[in-house]
């Protein structure tokens, strides 16, 4: 069985959806424009440097959602999809997804961005299987039923992507030895899963991954002329 996994941000999208969501909710007045932007940019710099504490970041990033509630969050997400993500869906990326589907591969997006943000993005690419950071909800008796700010289970981040992929296989009654894995990613944060893959593809790679891919002879795919 052939499986193709796609990272999302800067791989299928020329933007970082998580960081863009933070900018979007600031623009619509949900956060303090100076303080939130400062912290959002700091977390993004930590991510790029491979130093992000994903739990701290998720608590920070979901606080405006927790404060506004589910209905307002869902409505804002729809506007985000229309105004930010829609224009970022590039034909090069959709064609790549189509090529791997036409080749008969099982497809999934695997991302460190949370599932609340990324589920409709995966749907826009026509990819049903999404492995994303799952958000814990307060489902106890008398609870809010809404997100708590904590992560549910293993976050799909760095080595956690390998663990979550193995769980994805197990849920389908498959073992790693029974599949051939191709993985497209832009980031050194995904090195563990790239090394776990049979066919790692450095896609719109950052400088460190581009250099590593060159040394290891991995394919390098530049989908976008300009990476935002």
C-alpha positions as CSV (number, residue, x, y, z in Angstrom):
1,X,0.0,0.0,0.0
2,X,1.3,3.4,-0.9
3,X,0.7,6.3,1.5
4,X,1.4,9.9,0.8
5,X,1.5,12.4,3.8
6,X,1.5,16.1,3.3
7,X,2.6,18.7,5.8
8,X,0.3,21.7,5.5
9,X,1.9,25.0,6.3
10,X,4.5,26.2,3.7
11,X,4.1,22.8,2.1
12,X,0.6,22.6,0.6
13,X,0.0,26.3,1.6
14,X,2.4,29.2,0.9
15,X,1.5,30.5,4.4
16,X,1.5,29.3,8.0
17,X,-2.2,28.8,8.7
18,X,-1.7,28.9,12.5
19,X,0.2,32.1,12.4
20,X,-2.2,33.6,9.9
21,X,-5.2,32.6,12.1
22,X,-3.6,34.6,14.9
23,X,-3.2,37.6,12.6
24,X,-6.8,37.2,11.5
25,X,-8.4,37.2,14.9
26,X,-6.3,40.2,15.8
27,X,-7.6,42.0,12.7
28,X,-11.2,41.3,13.7
29,X,-10.6,42.7,17.2
30,X,-10.4,39.5,19.3
31,X,-7.0,40.3,20.8
32,X,-4.8,43.1,21.8
33,X,-3.1,44.0,18.5
34,X,0.3,44.8,20.0
35,X,0.7,42.1,22.7
36,X,-0.9,39.2,20.8
37,X,1.1,40.0,17.7
38,X,4.3,40.2,19.7
39,X,3.7,36.8,21.4
40,X,2.4,35.2,18.2
41,X,5.5,36.3,16.3
42,X,7.7,35.1,19.2
43,X,6.1,31.6,19.2
44,X,6.5,31.4,15.4
45,X,10.2,32.3,15.6
46,X,10.6,29.5,18.2
47,X,8.8,27.1,15.8
48,X,11.2,28.0,13.0
49,X,14.2,27.5,15.3
50,X,12.9,24.1,16.4
51,X,12.4,25.4,20.0
52,X,8.6,25.6,20.3
53,X,6.8,24.2,23.4
54,X,3.6,23.1,21.6
55,X,1.6,23.0,24.8
56,X,2.4,26.6,25.8
57,X,1.6,27.7,22.3
58,X,-1.7,26.0,22.1
59,X,-2.8,27.5,25.4
60,X,-1.9,30.9,24.1
61,X,-3.4,30.5,20.6
62,X,-6.7,29.1,21.8
63,X,-7.4,31.6,24.5
64,X,-9.4,33.9,22.2
65,X,-11.5,30.9,21.1
66,X,-12.2,29.9,24.7
67,X,-13.3,33.4,25.5
68,X,-15.5,33.9,22.5
69,X,-17.2,30.5,22.5
70,X,-18.0,27.9,19.9
71,X,-20.5,29.7,17.7
72,X,-18.4,32.8,17.3
73,X,-15.3,30.7,16.7
74,X,-17.0,28.7,13.9
75,X,-18.3,31.9,12.3
76,X,-14.8,33.5,12.4
77,X,-13.3,30.3,10.9
78,X,-15.6,30.5,8.0
79,X,-14.5,34.1,7.3
80,X,-10.9,33.0,7.7
81,X,-11.4,30.3,5.1
82,X,-13.0,32.7,2.7
83,X,-10.6,35.6,3.1
84,X,-7.2,34.1,4.0
85,X,-7.1,30.4,3.1
86,X,-9.1,30.5,-0.1
87,X,-6.7,32.9,-1.8
88,X,-3.8,30.8,-0.6
89,X,-5.0,27.6,-2.3
90,X,-2.5,27.4,-5.2
91,X,-3.1,25.3,-8.3
92,X,0.4,23.8,-8.0
93,X,-0.6,22.3,-4.6
94,X,-4.0,21.0,-5.7
95,X,-2.4,19.5,-8.7
96,X,0.2,17.7,-6.6
97,X,-2.6,16.2,-4.4
98,X,-4.5,15.2,-7.5
99,X,-1.4,13.5,-8.9
100,X,-0.9,11.4,-5.8
101,X,-4.6,10.5,-5.6
102,X,-4.6,9.5,-9.3
103,X,-1.5,7.3,-8.6
104,X,-3.7,5.3,-6.1
105,X,-2.0,6.5,-2.9
106,X,-3.9,6.8,0.4
107,X,-3.6,10.5,1.3
108,X,-3.5,12.3,4.6
109,X,-2.5,15.7,5.9
110,X,-0.3,15.7,9.0
111,X,0.2,19.0,10.7
112,X,1.2,20.6,14.0
113,X,-1.7,23.1,13.6
114,X,-4.8,22.2,15.5
115,X,-7.7,20.4,14.0
116,X,-10.2,23.2,14.6
117,X,-8.3,25.4,12.1
118,X,-7.1,22.7,9.7
119,X,-10.2,20.5,9.2
120,X,-11.8,22.8,6.7
121,X,-8.5,23.3,5.0
122,X,-8.1,19.6,4.5
123,X,-11.6,19.5,3.1
124,X,-10.7,22.2,0.6
125,X,-7.9,20.0,-0.7
126,X,-10.3,17.1,-0.8
127,X,-8.3,15.1,1.7
128,X,-10.5,13.2,4.2
129,X,-7.8,12.0,6.6
130,X,-6.3,14.7,8.8
131,X,-3.7,14.1,11.5
132,X,-3.6,17.3,13.5
133,X,-3.2,18.5,17.0
134,X,-6.4,17.6,18.7
135,X,-7.9,20.0,21.3
136,X,-9.2,18.8,24.6
137,X,-12.9,19.7,25.3
138,X,-14.6,20.0,28.7
139,X,-17.0,17.2,28.2
140,X,-17.5,16.4,31.9
141,X,-21.0,16.5,33.4
142,X,-21.9,20.2,33.6
143,X,-18.9,21.2,31.6
144,X,-18.8,23.7,28.8
145,X,-18.3,21.2,26.0
146,X,-15.8,23.6,24.5
147,X,-12.1,23.6,24.3
148,X,-10.0,23.9,27.5
149,X,-6.7,25.0,26.0
150,X,-5.0,21.7,26.5
151,X,-4.0,19.1,23.9
152,X,-5.7,15.8,23.7
153,X,-3.3,12.9,23.3
154,X,0.0,13.0,21.5
155,X,0.5,16.3,19.5
156,X,1.4,15.8,15.9
157,X,4.6,17.8,16.3
158,X,8.2,16.8,15.7
159,X,8.6,13.1,16.8
160,X,4.9,13.1,17.7
161,X,4.2,13.0,14.0
162,X,5.8,9.6,13.8
163,X,3.7,8.3,16.7
164,X,0.5,9.7,15.3
165,X,1.2,8.2,11.9
166,X,1.8,4.8,13.4
167,X,-1.5,5.2,15.3
168,X,-3.2,6.1,12.0
169,X,-1.9,3.0,10.4
170,X,-2.9,0.8,13.4
171,X,-6.4,2.1,13.2
172,X,-6.5,0.8,9.7
173,X,-5.1,-2.6,10.6
174,X,-1.8,-1.8,9.0
175,X,1.8,-2.1,10.1
176,X,4.6,0.2,9.0
177,X,6.3,-2.6,7.1
178,X,3.2,-3.0,5.0
179,X,3.2,0.5,3.5
180,X,5.5,2.6,1.4
181,X,5.5,6.1,2.7
182,X,6.1,9.3,0.8
183,X,6.1,12.5,2.9
184,X,6.2,16.1,1.7
185,X,7.4,18.7,4.2
186,X,9.1,22.1,4.2
187,X,10.6,22.0,7.7
188,X,13.4,20.6,9.8
189,X,10.7,20.3,12.6
190,X,9.6,17.3,10.5
191,X,13.0,15.6,10.3
192,X,11.9,12.6,12.4
193,X,9.0,11.7,10.0
194,X,11.1,12.6,6.9
195,X,13.7,10.0,8.1
196,X,10.9,7.5,8.8
197,X,9.7,7.8,5.2
198,X,10.6,5.7,2.3
199,X,10.4,8.7,0.0
200,X,11.0,12.0,1.8
201,X,10.5,15.1,-0.3
202,X,11.7,18.4,0.8
203,X,9.0,20.7,-0.4
204,X,9.5,24.5,-0.4
205,X,12.2,23.7,2.2
206,X,13.6,26.1,4.7
207,X,17.3,26.8,4.4
208,X,18.3,24.0,6.9
209,X,16.2,21.4,5.3
210,X,17.3,22.4,1.8
211,X,20.9,21.9,2.8
212,X,20.2,18.6,4.5
213,X,18.2,17.3,1.5
214,X,21.0,18.2,-0.8
215,X,23.5,16.3,1.4
216,X,21.3,13.2,1.6
217,X,20.1,13.3,-2.0
218,X,16.5,13.8,-1.2
219,X,14.2,15.3,-3.9
220,X,13.6,19.0,-3.5
221,X,10.3,20.3,-4.8
222,X,9.6,24.0,-5.0
223,X,5.9,24.3,-5.5
224,X,5.6,28.1,-5.2
225,X,7.6,30.8,-6.8
226,X,7.4,32.9,-3.7
227,X,7.0,31.5,-0.2
228,X,5.2,34.0,2.2
